[in-house]
Amino acid sequence: MNKDLRQQFQILITLAEKDFKVRYRNSVLGFLWSLLNPLAYMLIIALVFSLMLRLTVPNYAPWLLMGILIWRFFQVGTSQGILSLVTQPSLVTKINLPRMLIVISNNLANLMGTALEFVVLLPLLLFFGVPLTPYAILLPLVLICEFVLVLALSLLLSALNLRYRDFDQLWDIALQLGFFLSPIAYDSSLIPVRFQFVYSLNPVTRMIGLARGVFLLQPLPKLSDLIILLSVIGVFLVLGVTVFLRLEKRFPEMI
Amino acid sequence: MSHPLKSTIVVESVWKGFKIPHRKRATILDNLAAMLSIFEEMTFKYEEFWATKEVSFRVEHGESLGIIGPNGSGKSTLLKLIAGIMLPDRGSIKTDGSVAPILELGLGFHSELTVRENALVYGVLLGLSRKEINARSDSILEFAGLTRFRDAQLKNLSSGMQVRLAFAIAVQTDADIFLLDEALSVGDLEFQEKCIARFRELKKEGKTIVLVSHNTSLVRSFCEKTLYLRNGEVRMFGTSEEATNLYVRDMRTSFIPAR
């Protein structure tokens, strides 16, 4: 039994390593792309929101960059996670393997990419004049919370997508909507008070708030925020795992 | 029930069914109904299809089993059931020892990765540890005859070379039961001989080998027992000699038109 677990762990890290390598193979700039991509994104949004829409947020650049990095982790992670099973049918139908490993390894590869993005781009924040405080140490915890959220949604959606490929398309639309329903480019104070509660249920909103809170100290997260966020993630995780395990027995026939 | 403890594979009354959707929609109304309903089951007609029906057999310790039969007779489904990839609808399957399903050579291979990177992925999926694969990578490459290409991307190898790489890794697997789906009929003649010799060695070590093949002479020379499936049912389970003879006779009587 113990040997099985060890082997499953080996499969997990090997598949994650494979996913990670494949992402940057055969492009001249390789990993540089995942740094250029968020930076380009940041410039575009800054152009649209601060120049054209005259949005004013103090110290906009680092504030925006933090929002983009958190959003990209969510967006790339779930949109690749949802496809992890359908794009690798052999791993589902030709070998006896807990299929969760396929999804988790895909998410892990994404986590590795995001961690590198943060490591390389965070010094840029210091360059923008953001003071480094001891709270910044909490940032990895925020990323771990977000990883669990991405994993929960990937499990749920990849299993459903195996049955009805419509979910992949629907999620694509949901993500486009999600970008505007999360305080990436604008501050959540712009949302009318009567919608604030519904708005704040979006876990990505809270995640971005937390990341900005611990790194940019605006404003520091409250304990109640954290508890609500963890509960929402917990609900998604239970739902994702339950649906995945229920459908897993029939995966080889569904694919 | 001669030696119940010595059996490595025991399959009892196994049924496995598939639902095959009929995607033909006759009228506009059907199409509309299909669009409106979230669950396909409501509007699609399904045909129940039994891939295996009441299949029973057992493989004793140290024996090898051949599985033969025409296309669509349930051979691959049966292998997937033994491997535990699919679960039977009825009946039971017991295996004693670890199972290495070699149903697709080069599972998880990626054309952008190098020979050695791919060897690591495939080897780990087949149950080897990363340490073991790295330690054996020289002998794997030598067996495959690919030592020169260790750091080449897989896409730059010919398809025959890719299969040889996959096979060289597959035979490194430590398992008690090997499930092979048409796997031995790959590569050039020399490589085939090498593979068969390797599996004879494994057999001598007491491993069980289940071989799905259309090559009746290979099955006869390699396996003590053979299961002959037809339309998902056991047409015959007996010595390889008897089963392959019946298979050949059946084929002749059904395909040569009467004069």
Interface residues (C-beta under 8 A of the other chain):
Chain A: R6 Q7 Q10 I11 T14 L15 K18 K21 V22 R25 N26 Q88 S90 L91 T93 K94 I95 N96 L97 Y164 K249 P252 E253
Chain B: F18 K19 E40 K80 A83 G84 I85 M86 L87 V99 P101 L103 E104 L107 G108 H110 E112 L113 E117 L120 V121 V124 L125 G127 S129 R130
